[in-house]
Amino acid sequence: MEDHIAQELIRILKKNEQSEFEESFERAFELTKAYAGSANAQASAIPFVFEKLFELFVSGKTRS
């Protein structure tokens, strides 16, 4: 995850600063919850799924 995207995620989680990416966070969180609740979900993959979804919604792309 790029540094500026990581900083925005920290801002959202701490709730001490406004972030223009709060909607991206909510979308990534909801999709990750859906994945986590599926029968094929792997517990170890859940944080990775959230990170990649958040990065995708913020920047429009993901790094490998």
Buried (B, 14 or more C-beta within 10 A) or exposed (E): BEEEBEEBBEBBEEEEEEBEBEEBBEBBBEBBEEBBEEEEBEEEBBEEBBBBBBBBBBBEEEEE
